[in-house]
Amino acid sequence: MAVTKGNLYGNTARFYDLEERKDCGELSFYLERASKLSGDILEIACGTGRITLPLAQAGFSVWGIDLSEYMLHLLKEKLHTLSNEIQKNVHLQQASMTNFVMNKSYNLILIPGISYQALLKKEDQIECLKTVYHHLKADGEFIFNVFRPFKQLDETWIQPEKIQWEKIDPQTGSTIQKSHIAKAIDVEHQIIYPEYIFRITHENGTKEELREQLSLKYYYYEQITDMIQAAGFTIAEQYGNYDGSSIEDGAEMIFVCKK
Ligand SMILES: C[S@@+](CC[C@H](N)C(=O)[O-])C[C@H]1O[C@@H](n2cnc3c(N)ncnc32)[C@H](O)[C@@H]1O
């Protein structure tokens, strides 16, 4: 399996939680789905626990897997600050979403945060869906999202560096400036290469620059729905955003899949 270090946030995991994500109802969407189904949850590519921890805090038992030791380390650090009761709700494992093996099946399986798009090779994408299918209970739900290309993407996607935000890191007191470059696109294989640049000014005035090159497979609607169905799933619901808007309207494609 081809995994780029960038997609595992090897250089910049510690800045992941500094990102301010506007509340688009994502968390309440997952909490609501979890309440409806009850039972155990598997969250694939759980990262630093952005979704995992609120689910555990709401009382759900969550098994989180991620391939990145850097992201899992941060999640474990946060988990250790929480109560024993919440800690007991979380079970973490370093594993790839293509070929993980858990000794149980789940009522709800999630791949949030467009993490499925980190899989660049067709065989890995298919393997992942098949592995999820295998771990899903007969009446369970599998929910994942990908971003919706706003048009047929081409080289015009490429854009120069743009500063996204600047803030003080509350943990270190350093000033962090984040930029984004839409660096390259492979139109034939439908892969975009965004790059993040973090420029850090430490409290003592020294400067540091860290870069993360991501590679994300993008899908058009028919391509992703064909793959979901080829893996044996039925698409029970689909949305363009977490407020339940139509799949044609949103910035994302969110699929609720069943066996
Ligand atoms: C954009 S982050 C999303 C993290 C979290 N789900 C969230 O929404 O905040 C993508 C995550 O996918 C993980 N990842 C990338 N490739 C993976 C793979 N092959 N198997 C498991 N996790 C992977 C990365 O380590 C990272 O934590």
The ligand as a MOL file (V3000), in Angstrom:
LIG
                    3D

  0  0  0     0  0            999 V3000
M  V30 BEGIN CTAB
M  V30 COUNTS 27 29 0 0 0
M  V30 BEGIN ATOM
M  V30 1 C -7.7820 14.6800 7.7220 0
M  V30 2 S -7.2590 13.6050 8.9900 0 CHG=1
M  V30 3 C -8.8260 13.2610 9.7420 0
M  V30 4 C -8.7070 12.8540 11.1760 0
M  V30 5 C -10.0430 12.7460 11.9110 0
M  V30 6 N -10.8740 11.7160 11.3340 0
M  V30 7 C -10.7760 14.0680 11.8610 0
M  V30 8 O -11.8050 14.1450 11.1830 0
M  V30 9 O -10.2980 15.0180 12.4780 0 CHG=-1
M  V30 10 C -6.8920 12.1270 8.1150 0
M  V30 11 C -6.4440 10.9920 8.9870 0
M  V30 12 O -6.2970 9.8290 8.1640 0
M  V30 13 C -5.2010 9.0870 8.6580 0
M  V30 14 N -4.7740 8.1410 7.6130 0
M  V30 15 C -4.2000 8.4000 6.4170 0
M  V30 16 N -3.9980 7.2670 5.7320 0
M  V30 17 C -4.4700 6.2550 6.5190 0
M  V30 18 C -4.5690 4.8520 6.3570 0
M  V30 19 N -4.1310 4.2410 5.2570 0
M  V30 20 N -5.1330 4.1320 7.3530 0
M  V30 21 C -5.5740 4.7280 8.4890 0
M  V30 22 N -5.4970 6.0570 8.6940 0
M  V30 23 C -4.9590 6.8180 7.7150 0
M  V30 24 C -4.1880 10.1520 9.0010 0
M  V30 25 O -3.1910 9.6850 9.8580 0
M  V30 26 C -5.0890 11.2060 9.6390 0
M  V30 27 O -5.1980 11.0100 11.0220 0
M  V30 END ATOM
M  V30 BEGIN BOND
M  V30 1 1 1 2
M  V30 2 1 2 3
M  V30 3 1 2 10
M  V30 4 1 3 4
M  V30 5 1 4 5
M  V30 6 1 5 6
M  V30 7 1 5 7
M  V30 8 2 7 8
M  V30 9 1 7 9
M  V30 10 1 10 11
M  V30 11 1 11 12
M  V30 12 1 11 26
M  V30 13 1 12 13
M  V30 14 1 13 14
M  V30 15 1 13 24
M  V30 16 1 14 15
M  V30 17 1 14 23
M  V30 18 2 15 16
M  V30 19 1 16 17
M  V30 20 1 17 18
M  V30 21 2 17 23
M  V30 22 1 18 19
M  V30 23 2 18 20
M  V30 24 1 20 21
M  V30 25 2 21 22
M  V30 26 1 22 23
M  V30 27 1 24 25
M  V30 28 1 24 26
M  V30 29 1 26 27
M  V30 END BOND
M  V30 END CTAB
M  END
